[in-house]
Amino acid sequence: MNYLIRKEKSQDYPKVREVIKSAFSREGKDLVFNEWVLVEKIRESEYYINDLSLVAEAEGEILGHIMFTPMKIEGDSIPFDSLALAPVAVHKDFQKRGIGKHLVRAGIENAKNLGFKSIIVMGDPEYYTKFGFEKASKWKIGTTNDFNDNCLFALELVEKGLVGVSGIIEYCPPFYNEKGELI
Ligand SMILES: CC(C)(COP(=O)(O)OP(=O)(O)OC[C@H]1O[C@@H](n2cnc3c(N)ncnc32)[C@H](O)[C@@H]1OP(=O)(O)O)[C@@H](O)C(=O)NCCC(=O)NCCS
């Protein structure tokens, strides 16, 4: 199947919403908040990076979407800049055909070109290790101080991109609710 990976445009937003819904919809999940709402919150915020918000398109249809946002790794004294990969979604009818892989690879390339040094992702170990991600605990990067998250992964975009970097990850504000909880 021929498809193109490109930056999303505002006219894609309704179709992107449908793709994310089709990929993530789970019965019984809270309807107040979902991944497509997160993407829309990010777009309205100062943390949106159009160069890192990509779609896979074939014949005018959107088949997949990926978004990266700035992230901080809060060290003992200084915060380090990184990038969060979340979410990535491929329409349920087009999964397992390589589209997700191309979106992730294109995003990694764009992030490198923009000068980012690392990417953090929370997700399936089997999936993300294919792209070179390693357990974030290797660098003492985690969601809590014990750094034993099994689903948190990090990728260096430049040699030693994470050397000397350790701490607790902090997504950009749209990822948190009014109580400061990760949504
Ligand atoms: C996860 C997702 C984006 C992958 O996209 P995709 O287009 O289906 O994946 P690809 O076809 O590019 O798969 C690439 C490789 O990962 C494997 N893979 C695909 N989905 C996987 C999963 N959920 N877990 C583990 N491996 C997976 C494929 O078998 C393939 O392996 P190969 O390279 O050895 O052949 C897609 O399945 C999806 O939208 N899932 C629902 C939403 C989600 O969970 N997003 C991720 C969390 S933010």
The ligand as an ORCA input file, in Angstrom:
! r2SCAN-3c Opt
* xyz 0 1
  C       0.678      0.289     18.202
  C       0.339      0.708     16.781
  C       0.523      2.202     16.592
  C       1.282     -0.047     15.836
  O       1.017      0.353     14.496
  P       0.960     -0.732     13.337
  O       0.916     -0.015     12.047
  O      -0.134     -1.679     13.643
  O       2.357     -1.457     13.554
  P       3.396     -1.919     12.469
  O       2.674     -2.663     11.375
  O       4.227     -0.793     12.036
  O       4.239     -2.922     13.330
  C       5.622     -2.844     13.458
  C       6.068     -4.049     14.191
  O       5.531     -4.075     15.517
  C       4.718     -5.233     15.719
  N       3.556     -4.764     16.490
  C       2.491     -4.085     16.022
  N       1.646     -3.777     17.034
  C       2.215     -4.275     18.154
  C       1.836     -4.292     19.513
  N       0.694     -3.735     19.951
  N       2.658     -4.899     20.403
  C       3.818     -5.463     19.997
  N       4.241     -5.478     18.718
  C       3.446     -4.910     17.807
  C       4.371     -5.725     14.349
  O       4.145     -7.102     14.361
  C       5.625     -5.363     13.566
  O       6.671     -6.280     13.811
  P       7.791     -6.590     12.687
  O       8.469     -5.277     12.374
  O       8.693     -7.559     13.376
  O       7.039     -7.124     11.533
  C      -1.125      0.324     16.388
  O      -1.272     -1.056     16.514
  C      -2.183      1.036     17.209
  O      -2.685      2.080     16.811
  N      -2.567      0.441     18.370
  C      -3.586      1.037     19.232
  C      -3.093      2.296     19.881
  C      -1.842      2.072     20.718
  O      -1.787      1.143     21.520
  N      -0.841      2.960     20.552
  C       0.440      2.844     21.236
  C       0.446      3.449     22.571
  S       0.534      5.233     22.500
*
